[in-house]
Amino acid sequence: MYLNPQWRILTVGDGDLSFSNAIYTHLSPKALVASTYDDQATIEQKYQHNALSNLKAHNVEILNSFDVTNPACWQTLSENQHSFDVVIFQFPLIPAFVGREAFENNTRQTSMNVLNRALLHQFIKYANEYALDKNGPMLCYITSKDVKPYREWNIEGSLNNGLNADYLGQIPFDISHFEGYKIRNVDRDKHVKDTSGITYVFSPKSIDTHTSELSSRLTKPAYLTSNHCPLCRVGPYMASEDETKHLNAKKHQQMLHLESDWQQWLNEFYS
């Protein structure tokens, strides 16, 4: 992940605030605002070691009860004249539903795959509408694990359909650059194993408008080029028979089904 210390930074969904604290400690950015989905009391109860007090001691503004999917939460940023160059969402995942009944009620019309895509889609949408300075680079960073089920969200593909923000490329996420940052379980005080992470970069502006330091680090994977299947991340095909075999395979058909479900959600969201 590349961060310019001159950028104004907003973090969202930073559970125990250790990521925001690492940014403040090791980067000393021009401006930093941290936000959490939980309220302050829940953070203190859930996470024995959190960075609330340290950030407050250094006058870093913290926005608790910040729901990425609620436009009203984003609108408060504009009302308070907050404007940012980059908004960062680290290892996003919707909270687990408590009990079988809650799970069934929330997944009756759609899947967990779609619900997580919707979370990220709305993050990009509202960040661009309410948080990012139109005169700045207007960057959205999403860092996610490069394993199932996260890689089945098609972040670099159809996630931004319908949005005025393009996928510009991605950068490997090296947690060693953020000393003290702990990737937490979304629902409890447990440190999640450090797996390989990728930071996906989105912006409505072309890459030429960004700093050379960022653009030189951005790459796009080979599976997004021709003669590959970007959904399943396979290729190149050695022959047309290989492509036909893959397109008829169960795995590919499952991915097509997920894409169909996602398109249905988009149609309903924008109808």
PLY file of the C-alpha trace (Angstrom):
ply
format ascii 1.0
element vertex 271
property float x
property float y
property float z
element edge 270
property int vertex1
property int vertex2
end_header
0.00 0.00 0.00
1.28 3.44 -0.92
0.32 6.43 1.23
1.58 9.96 0.71
2.07 11.84 4.01
0.61 14.92 2.34
-2.70 13.17 1.76
-5.76 13.67 3.93
-6.77 10.16 4.99
-10.05 8.65 6.18
-10.16 5.07 7.46
-13.49 3.24 7.71
-14.47 0.10 9.58
-11.23 0.08 11.58
-12.39 -2.30 14.34
-9.88 -1.73 17.13
-8.36 1.36 15.45
-4.92 -0.26 15.33
-4.60 0.44 11.59
-5.38 4.13 12.03
-2.97 4.26 14.94
-0.23 2.69 12.83
-0.81 5.27 10.09
-0.63 8.11 12.60
2.47 6.73 14.31
4.54 5.81 11.28
3.30 8.18 8.56
2.24 11.37 10.38
-0.16 12.32 7.56
-1.32 15.83 6.84
-4.75 14.91 8.18
-6.27 11.71 9.54
-9.82 10.83 10.56
-10.62 7.33 11.78
-14.04 5.70 11.84
-15.52 2.52 13.27
-18.76 0.64 12.74
-19.09 0.00 16.49
-19.82 2.68 19.06
-17.17 3.58 21.62
-18.59 1.41 24.41
-18.67 -1.65 22.15
-15.07 -1.10 21.05
-13.86 -0.87 24.63
-15.84 -3.99 25.57
-14.96 -6.05 22.49
-11.25 -5.27 22.13
-9.08 -5.45 25.22
-6.28 -3.69 23.34
-7.59 -0.81 21.25
-6.17 2.51 20.12
-9.05 4.76 21.18
-7.26 6.53 23.99
-3.98 6.90 22.12
-5.60 8.46 19.06
-7.67 10.80 21.19
-4.58 11.81 23.17
-3.06 12.95 19.88
-6.25 14.76 18.82
-7.07 12.35 16.00
-10.78 12.62 15.27
-12.71 9.36 15.63
-16.16 8.79 14.20
-17.91 5.89 15.93
-21.12 4.20 14.74
-20.11 4.96 11.14
-22.10 2.69 8.82
-20.51 2.53 5.36
-23.88 1.63 3.79
-25.73 4.60 5.34
-25.51 7.80 3.23
-26.41 9.88 6.29
-23.14 8.88 7.98
-21.17 10.03 4.95
-23.16 13.25 4.69
-21.98 14.28 8.15
-18.48 14.49 6.69
-19.60 17.11 4.20
-21.58 18.94 6.85
-18.44 19.15 9.00
-16.42 20.30 5.98
-14.27 17.18 5.91
-12.61 16.40 2.59
-10.09 13.65 1.83
-7.61 12.45 -0.76
-7.93 8.75 0.06
-10.50 6.65 1.91
-9.33 3.22 3.11
-11.34 0.09 3.97
-9.16 -2.68 5.40
-10.22 -6.32 5.09
-13.95 -5.54 4.93
-16.49 -8.18 5.86
-20.10 -7.83 6.91
-20.71 -8.74 10.57
-21.89 -12.26 11.25
-25.59 -12.72 11.83
-26.41 -13.91 15.34
-28.37 -17.14 15.19
-29.72 -19.26 12.37
-32.94 -17.28 12.08
-31.07 -14.00 11.56
-28.82 -15.61 8.97
-31.77 -17.07 7.06
-33.70 -13.80 7.17
-30.78 -11.83 5.75
-29.84 -14.34 3.07
-33.32 -15.34 1.95
-33.24 -12.94 -1.01
-29.51 -12.97 -1.71
-26.19 -14.54 -0.71
-23.34 -13.59 1.61
-21.26 -13.09 -1.52
-23.62 -10.40 -2.78
-23.97 -8.78 0.65
-20.21 -8.33 0.89
-19.99 -6.97 -2.65
-22.80 -4.55 -1.82
-20.86 -3.33 1.21
-17.82 -2.51 -0.94
-19.87 -1.06 -3.78
-21.59 1.38 -1.45
-18.26 2.25 0.14
-16.88 3.40 -3.22
-20.13 5.13 -4.18
-20.57 7.19 -1.03
-16.86 7.93 -0.58
-16.84 9.55 -4.01
-20.09 11.40 -3.44
-19.43 12.75 0.05
-15.85 12.27 1.27
-13.31 12.71 -1.50
-12.07 16.15 -2.56
-12.89 16.66 -6.23
-9.63 18.59 -6.60
-7.53 15.73 -5.18
-6.62 12.27 -6.46
-9.99 10.86 -5.23
-8.69 7.43 -4.22
-10.59 4.52 -2.71
-8.44 1.73 -1.26
-9.90 -1.69 -0.48
-7.53 -4.23 1.07
-8.76 -7.81 0.96
-7.39 -11.31 1.37
-6.37 -13.20 -1.73
-8.18 -16.40 -0.71
-11.75 -17.74 -0.84
-14.36 -16.41 -0.33
-12.89 -12.92 -0.76
-11.45 -13.53 -4.20
-14.95 -14.56 -5.35
-16.20 -10.98 -4.89
-14.68 -10.00 -8.27
-13.37 -6.74 -6.79
-11.24 -5.96 -9.83
-14.06 -6.84 -12.21
-17.76 -6.07 -11.76
-17.72 -4.56 -8.25
-17.80 -0.99 -9.58
-20.47 -1.55 -12.24
-22.69 1.53 -12.32
-20.16 3.72 -10.50
-18.16 6.67 -11.77
-14.97 5.12 -10.40
-12.58 2.87 -12.28
-10.38 0.05 -11.06
-6.87 1.46 -11.56
-4.83 -1.50 -10.37
-3.61 -3.11 -7.19
-0.68 -3.19 -4.77
0.40 -6.01 -2.43
-0.37 -5.19 1.19
2.62 -5.65 3.49
1.48 -5.55 7.11
5.09 -5.16 8.29
4.90 -1.54 7.12
2.18 -0.89 9.73
3.73 -1.90 13.04
1.12 -2.53 15.71
-1.70 -3.21 13.25
-3.71 -6.31 14.13
-6.21 -7.77 11.69
-9.14 -8.52 13.95
-12.07 -10.86 13.67
-15.02 -8.67 12.76
-17.09 -9.81 15.75
-14.69 -10.53 18.60
-11.31 -9.82 20.12
-9.31 -12.30 18.09
-6.29 -11.65 15.92
-6.83 -13.12 12.44
-3.90 -14.91 10.82
-1.91 -12.63 8.53
-2.65 -13.93 5.03
-1.58 -12.34 1.78
-3.50 -9.14 1.17
-4.05 -6.98 -1.89
-4.99 -3.30 -1.92
-7.33 -2.54 -4.82
-7.35 1.08 -6.00
-10.37 2.88 -7.46
-10.81 6.44 -8.66
-12.95 8.42 -11.12
-9.75 10.09 -12.31
-7.22 8.65 -14.73
-3.97 7.28 -13.44
-2.05 10.16 -15.07
-3.48 12.57 -12.52
-1.97 10.67 -9.61
1.48 10.84 -8.14
4.21 8.92 -9.91
4.92 7.16 -6.62
1.48 5.54 -6.72
1.24 4.87 -10.45
4.63 3.16 -10.52
3.41 0.67 -7.90
0.07 -0.22 -9.48
-0.23 -3.44 -11.45
-3.03 -5.42 -13.03
-3.00 -9.24 -12.93
-2.50 -11.31 -16.06
-5.88 -13.00 -15.66
-7.53 -9.72 -16.70
-5.95 -9.92 -20.14
-7.27 -11.77 -23.19
-7.23 -15.56 -23.38
-7.94 -15.82 -19.64
-11.03 -16.24 -17.48
-11.04 -13.23 -15.12
-13.82 -14.71 -12.99
-11.92 -17.91 -12.18
-8.43 -16.43 -12.58
-7.25 -19.11 -14.99
-5.33 -19.03 -18.26
-3.90 -18.55 -20.69
-5.77 -21.22 -22.60
-3.46 -23.40 -24.66
-6.20 -24.26 -27.16
-9.84 -23.52 -27.85
-10.71 -26.91 -26.39
-9.22 -25.81 -23.06
-11.36 -22.72 -23.02
-14.51 -24.67 -23.85
-13.77 -27.21 -21.15
-13.26 -24.48 -18.57
-16.40 -22.56 -19.53
-18.44 -25.73 -19.06
-16.82 -26.63 -15.75
-18.76 -26.56 -12.49
-16.48 -23.91 -10.96
-17.05 -21.48 -13.82
-20.79 -22.06 -13.77
-20.81 -21.27 -10.05
-18.97 -18.01 -10.69
-21.44 -17.11 -13.43
-24.25 -17.70 -10.95
-22.61 -15.34 -8.45
-22.26 -12.70 -11.16
-25.92 -13.08 -12.05
-26.92 -12.61 -8.42
-24.70 -9.54 -8.21
-26.25 -8.01 -11.32
-29.69 -8.59 -9.84
-28.68 -6.66 -6.71
-27.34 -3.79 -8.83
-30.55 -3.66 -10.84
-32.66 -3.49 -7.69
-30.37 -0.97 -5.96
-30.48 1.45 -8.90
-34.10 0.89 -9.90
0 1
1 2
2 3
3 4
4 5
5 6
6 7
7 8
8 9
9 10
10 11
11 12
12 13
13 14
14 15
15 16
16 17
17 18
18 19
19 20
20 21
21 22
22 23
23 24
24 25
25 26
26 27
27 28
28 29
29 30
30 31
31 32
32 33
33 34
34 35
35 36
36 37
37 38
38 39
39 40
40 41
41 42
42 43
43 44
44 45
45 46
46 47
47 48
48 49
49 50
50 51
51 52
52 53
53 54
54 55
55 56
56 57
57 58
58 59
59 60
60 61
61 62
62 63
63 64
64 65
65 66
66 67
67 68
68 69
69 70
70 71
71 72
72 73
73 74
74 75
75 76
76 77
77 78
78 79
79 80
80 81
81 82
82 83
83 84
84 85
85 86
86 87
87 88
88 89
89 90
90 91
91 92
92 93
93 94
94 95
95 96
96 97
97 98
98 99
99 100
100 101
101 102
102 103
103 104
104 105
105 106
106 107
107 108
108 109
109 110
110 111
111 112
112 113
113 114
114 115
115 116
116 117
117 118
118 119
119 120
120 121
121 122
122 123
123 124
124 125
125 126
126 127
127 128
128 129
129 130
130 131
131 132
132 133
133 134
134 135
135 136
136 137
137 138
138 139
139 140
140 141
141 142
142 143
143 144
144 145
145 146
146 147
147 148
148 149
149 150
150 151
151 152
152 153
153 154
154 155
155 156
156 157
157 158
158 159
159 160
160 161
161 162
162 163
163 164
164 165
165 166
166 167
167 168
168 169
169 170
170 171
171 172
172 173
173 174
174 175
175 176
176 177
177 178
178 179
179 180
180 181
181 182
182 183
183 184
184 185
185 186
186 187
187 188
188 189
189 190
190 191
191 192
192 193
193 194
194 195
195 196
196 197
197 198
198 199
199 200
200 201
201 202
202 203
203 204
204 205
205 206
206 207
207 208
208 209
209 210
210 211
211 212
212 213
213 214
214 215
215 216
216 217
217 218
218 219
219 220
220 221
221 222
222 223
223 224
224 225
225 226
226 227
227 228
228 229
229 230
230 231
231 232
232 233
233 234
234 235
235 236
236 237
237 238
238 239
239 240
240 241
241 242
242 243
243 244
244 245
245 246
246 247
247 248
248 249
249 250
250 251
251 252
252 253
253 254
254 255
255 256
256 257
257 258
258 259
259 260
260 261
261 262
262 263
263 264
264 265
265 266
266 267
267 268
268 269
269 270
